[in-house]
Each structure stands twice: as structure tokens, then as C-alpha cells.
């Protein structure tokens, strides 16, 4: 699947949600490119800071723009995360692109959203906001899949000099991710300890 189709889906979702004036940020595989690690991805993940009472407006805007709710009811809860998943079929292909909206509710997600950075991803002509590298690392550790662990190691290697390790340690401790972060650091830097 062409990366351009995924980027076009991101642009369309971003422009669809901008009028609600909720802070948002790209996370997941697409955000990696902002931090010097590019890999293919087939979906769009957005962290959205909207109030719960505005979720019906979010659903209405997305559906009127051609996004279809993946689940019924559309909002589901996974642990501490409220998630709305959509499917979108760009006109250029016959496959659906999944768009996940993670609704900001926790203190950590509010902090992560407040630290986002404006950027232009390669191949995207629209300025968007992405998670700070440290928060992308933490989100990847929370996801915990093998590909996410590999992404964490790549992010550590590419961005070591600029990382706020105190922030990483603070939030990894609060989120119960200390062991995961220490393991990833050791894998990235040949057994070196994170202090």
C-alpha cells in the first residue's frame, strides 16, 4: 500500500477535525518520521483533546467526511484509553485505511498533548502536530507490540542527544514502564544502563 494514501488519509482526517478546535497530535507509525525513523505504516493514529460531550460532534464530522465507524457503539474503552476507530477508503484504492482517535482523558495524555510540536512530515504538505519524541517512546512502550519495541530502540538511537531522560524516567515510573524502558535502552546502547 502506498504511503501517500496513508498521508492523504491523515491530511483528510486532520482537516476534518480542525474546525472543532481541539488540540491533536499524530502518534503511532506516521509520527516516527518526525523523529528520524521512517517505516511503512497502514493506519493513522491521532491523540485528540476533546471533551467527552463533544464526541458526538467528532463522530458526525468524521462520518460526513467519508469516515465510517469501525465498531458499534463507535467508542470503546481499552484499559485507561477511550478509542474511536474509523475506516476510510480513499478514492485511489480499494482498501480501507484505519484511523484511530485516542481521546485525551488521563493526566499523562494531557501532558503529552501539551508538549506536541508542529512539523511537516515528509510527503505531507499540511503542517500538523506530532508527539514529542519522549512521548512517542512512552506510547510505543505502552502499546508493547514487537514492532513498537523495535521503534523505541530506533527512536532512542536516532534521538539520544536530544532526549529528556528525566522526563522519560518520571513518566515511565508513573505508567509502570520502567522495566520496559530500561530494557529498550540496554538494547539500543549495548547493555548501557539508563540512569
C-alpha positions as CSV (number, residue, x, y, z in Angstrom):
1,X,0.0,0.0,0.0
2,X,1.3,3.4,-0.9
3,X,2.5,5.6,1.9
4,X,1.0,8.6,0.0
5,X,-2.5,7.1,0.5
6,X,-2.0,6.9,4.3
7,X,-0.7,10.5,4.3
8,X,-3.7,11.7,2.3
9,X,-5.9,10.0,4.8
10,X,-4.1,11.8,7.6
11,X,-4.5,15.1,5.9
12,X,-8.2,14.5,5.3
13,X,-8.8,13.4,9.0
14,X,-6.7,16.4,10.3
15,X,-8.6,18.9,8.1
16,X,-11.9,17.3,9.1
17,X,-11.2,17.7,12.8
18,X,-9.5,21.1,12.8
19,X,-12.8,23.0,13.0
20,X,-13.7,21.6,16.4
21,X,-10.6,23.4,17.7
22,X,-9.5,20.5,19.9
23,X,-5.7,20.1,20.3
24,X,-4.5,17.0,18.5
25,X,-1.3,15.2,17.6
26,X,-0.2,12.5,15.3
27,X,1.2,9.4,17.1
28,X,2.0,5.9,16.0
29,X,3.9,4.9,12.9
30,X,3.4,8.2,11.0
31,X,4.9,10.2,13.8
32,X,8.1,8.3,13.6
33,X,9.2,10.2,10.5
34,X,9.4,13.4,12.6
35,X,12.0,11.8,14.8
36,X,14.3,10.4,12.1
37,X,12.9,6.9,11.9
38,X,10.7,6.1,8.9
39,X,8.9,2.9,8.4
40,X,5.9,1.8,6.5
41,X,2.5,2.0,8.3
42,X,-1.0,1.4,7.1
43,X,-3.0,3.4,9.6
44,X,-3.4,6.8,11.2
45,X,-3.3,7.4,15.0
46,X,-4.3,10.7,16.4
47,X,-4.4,11.8,20.1
48,X,-7.4,14.2,20.4
49,X,-8.0,16.5,23.3
50,X,-11.8,16.9,23.1
51,X,-14.3,16.9,25.9
52,X,-16.5,13.8,26.2
53,X,-19.6,15.7,25.4
54,X,-18.1,16.7,22.0
55,X,-17.6,13.1,20.9
56,X,-21.0,13.1,19.0
57,X,-19.8,16.2,17.1
58,X,-16.5,14.4,16.3
59,X,-18.4,11.3,15.0
60,X,-20.7,13.5,12.9
61,X,-17.8,15.4,11.3
62,X,-15.9,12.3,10.5
63,X,-18.9,10.4,9.1
64,X,-19.9,13.4,6.9
65,X,-16.3,13.4,5.6
66,X,-16.5,9.8,4.5
67,X,-15.1,8.0,7.5
68,X,-17.1,5.0,8.8
69,X,-17.1,4.0,12.4
70,X,-15.5,0.5,12.7
71,X,-17.4,-0.5,15.8
72,X,-20.9,-0.3,17.2
73,X,-21.1,1.6,19.5
74,X,-18.2,3.6,17.9
75,X,-16.4,4.5,21.2
76,X,-14.7,1.7,23.1
77,X,-12.5,1.6,26.2
78,X,-9.3,-0.3,26.4
79,X,-7.9,0.0,30.0
80,X,-7.5,3.7,30.6
81,X,-7.9,4.6,27.0
82,X,-11.1,5.7,25.2
83,X,-10.8,5.0,21.5
84,X,-12.8,5.7,18.4
85,X,-11.8,3.7,15.3
86,X,-12.8,4.7,11.8
87,X,-12.3,3.2,8.3
88,X,-11.7,5.3,5.3
89,X,-11.4,4.3,1.7
90,X,-9.5,6.8,-0.4
91,X,-10.7,7.0,-4.0
92,X,-7.4,5.8,-5.3
93,X,-7.5,2.3,-3.7
94,X,-10.0,-0.4,-2.9
95,X,-8.7,-1.0,0.7
96,X,-9.7,0.7,3.9
97,X,-7.3,2.8,5.9
98,X,-7.9,2.6,9.7
99,X,-7.9,5.9,11.6
100,X,-7.8,5.6,15.4
101,X,-8.7,8.6,17.6
102,X,-7.4,8.3,21.2
103,X,-9.4,10.7,23.4
104,X,-7.3,12.5,26.0
105,X,-8.5,11.8,29.5
106,X,-5.6,11.0,31.7
107,X,-3.1,13.4,33.2
108,X,-0.3,11.8,31.2
109,X,-2.2,12.2,27.9
110,X,-2.9,15.9,28.7
111,X,0.8,16.4,29.4
112,X,1.8,14.6,26.2
113,X,-0.6,16.7,24.2
114,X,0.7,19.9,25.7
115,X,4.3,19.0,24.6
116,X,3.5,18.4,20.9
117,X,5.5,20.0,18.2
118,X,4.3,21.5,14.9
119,X,6.0,19.9,11.9
120,X,5.6,18.8,8.3
121,X,6.0,15.1,7.7
122,X,7.9,14.1,4.6
123,X,5.4,13.8,1.7
124,X,2.7,15.9,3.6
125,X,2.1,19.5,2.6
126,X,0.0,20.3,5.7
127,X,1.5,21.4,9.0
128,X,0.4,19.0,11.7
129,X,1.5,18.4,15.3
130,X,3.3,15.3,16.5
131,X,4.1,13.9,19.9
132,X,7.4,14.8,21.4
133,X,9.9,12.0,20.9
134,X,9.8,11.1,24.6
135,X,6.0,10.8,24.5
136,X,6.2,8.7,21.3
137,X,8.6,6.4,23.1
138,X,6.3,6.1,26.0
139,X,3.2,5.4,23.8
140,X,5.2,2.8,21.9
141,X,6.2,1.1,25.2
142,X,2.5,1.2,26.3
143,X,1.4,-0.5,23.0
144,X,4.0,-3.2,23.7
145,X,4.0,-5.0,20.3
146,X,7.2,-6.3,18.8
147,X,7.2,-3.6,16.1
148,X,6.6,-0.9,18.8
149,X,9.6,-2.2,20.8
150,X,11.7,-2.0,17.7
151,X,10.5,1.5,17.0
152,X,11.5,2.5,20.6
153,X,15.1,1.2,20.1
154,X,15.3,3.1,16.7
155,X,14.0,6.3,18.3
156,X,16.5,6.1,21.2
157,X,19.4,5.6,18.7
158,X,18.3,8.4,16.4
159,X,17.5,11.0,19.1
160,X,19.7,10.1,22.2
161,X,21.4,13.5,22.4
162,X,18.2,15.5,22.5
163,X,16.1,13.2,24.8
164,X,14.9,14.4,28.1
165,X,15.7,11.3,30.1
166,X,14.4,12.8,33.4
167,X,11.0,13.1,31.8
168,X,11.2,9.6,30.3
169,X,12.1,8.2,33.7
170,X,9.4,10.2,35.6
171,X,6.6,9.1,33.3
172,X,7.8,5.5,32.7
173,X,7.7,5.1,36.5
174,X,4.2,6.6,36.8
175,X,3.0,4.5,33.9
176,X,4.6,1.2,35.1
177,X,7.0,1.1,32.2
178,X,10.4,1.4,33.9
179,X,11.5,-2.2,33.2
180,X,10.4,-1.8,29.5
181,X,12.3,1.5,29.1
182,X,15.5,0.1,30.8
183,X,15.3,-3.0,28.6
184,X,14.9,-0.9,25.4
185,X,17.8,1.4,26.5
186,X,20.0,-1.6,27.0
187,X,19.1,-3.0,23.6
188,X,19.8,0.3,21.9
189,X,23.1,1.0,23.7
190,X,24.6,-2.4,24.1
191,X,23.7,-3.0,27.7
192,X,24.4,0.5,28.9
193,X,22.3,1.4,32.0
194,X,19.8,4.2,31.9
195,X,20.4,6.4,35.0
